């Protein structure tokens, strides 16, 4: 739910607490806030080009989580 208050936009999320942890909802809210800010700052950018992750988090996902270590022989890959 979005509400205007004194020139600002407030957001309240309602969700089934038995299904989602508070931490998961906080991450979702953080990503939603980031993508909304990104869209407002660059209104001509297509939605498909907006990132849902802040740059530091995107870097961790692309570079840290994406590294694969394998003991397989090079000629077999």
Backbone torsions as a table, in degrees:
resi	resn	phi	psi	omega
1	UNK	NA	129.0	177.8
2	UNK	-109.0	141.0	-179.4
3	UNK	-142.0	137.5	174.9
4	UNK	-86.2	133.8	176.7
5	UNK	-143.1	112.2	175.6
6	UNK	55.3	44.1	179.0
7	UNK	82.0	1.7	178.4
8	UNK	-117.1	162.5	178.5
9	UNK	-112.3	120.1	177.2
10	UNK	-96.5	147.7	179.2
11	UNK	-127.8	129.5	174.1
12	UNK	-121.6	128.5	178.5
13	UNK	-105.1	131.4	175.3
14	UNK	-113.3	129.7	-174.5
15	UNK	-152.4	157.3	176.8
16	UNK	-73.6	107.0	-174.6
17	UNK	-64.6	-21.5	177.2
18	UNK	-75.3	-18.1	-177.3
19	UNK	-98.8	-33.3	-176.7
20	UNK	-124.2	140.5	177.4
21	UNK	-78.3	157.8	177.8
22	UNK	-61.6	-36.8	179.1
23	UNK	-63.6	-40.5	179.1
24	UNK	-64.6	-41.1	179.4
25	UNK	-68.0	-37.5	177.4
26	UNK	-63.8	-40.4	176.6
27	UNK	-63.5	-44.5	178.5
28	UNK	-59.8	-46.6	-180.0
29	UNK	-61.8	-40.3	178.4
30	UNK	-61.9	-44.8	179.5
31	UNK	-67.2	-40.7	178.6
32	UNK	-62.8	-44.7	178.4
33	UNK	-60.7	-41.6	180.0
34	UNK	-63.1	-47.0	-177.6
35	UNK	-67.8	-35.2	177.2
36	UNK	-66.5	-43.5	176.9
37	UNK	-62.5	-42.4	179.5
38	UNK	-60.4	-42.0	179.3
39	UNK	-65.6	-37.1	179.4
40	UNK	-71.4	-37.6	-178.3
41	UNK	-72.8	-24.5	-179.6
42	UNK	-137.8	76.5	-172.5
43	UNK	-66.7	-16.9	179.5
44	UNK	-88.6	-6.9	-178.7
45	UNK	-77.6	132.1	176.8
46	UNK	-62.1	145.7	-178.2
47	UNK	-55.9	-38.5	-177.7
48	UNK	-64.4	-16.3	179.8
49	UNK	-95.5	-4.5	178.5
50	UNK	-77.6	136.9	178.2
51	UNK	-90.3	139.2	177.2
52	UNK	-87.2	-11.1	-178.3
53	UNK	-110.9	140.8	171.3
54	UNK	-62.0	155.5	-175.8
55	UNK	-52.5	-41.6	-178.6
56	UNK	-65.5	-38.9	179.1
57	UNK	-71.3	-38.6	177.4
58	UNK	-61.7	-40.4	178.6
59	UNK	-61.4	-45.0	179.2
60	UNK	-60.7	-44.6	-178.7
61	UNK	-64.8	-47.0	-175.2
62	UNK	-73.5	-33.6	-173.0
63	UNK	-105.9	-38.4	-178.1
64	UNK	-84.8	-49.3	-178.2
65	UNK	-73.6	-20.6	-173.7
66	UNK	-89.5	-3.8	179.9
67	UNK	-79.7	130.9	178.7
68	UNK	-117.0	131.7	176.5
69	UNK	-111.3	129.8	-177.9
70	UNK	-140.3	142.7	176.6
71	UNK	-94.2	6.3	-177.9
72	UNK	-69.0	141.3	179.4
73	UNK	-60.8	140.1	-176.3
74	UNK	-56.1	-38.7	-177.0
75	UNK	-69.9	-13.1	-179.9
76	UNK	-94.6	-4.3	-178.1
77	UNK	-95.4	NA	NA
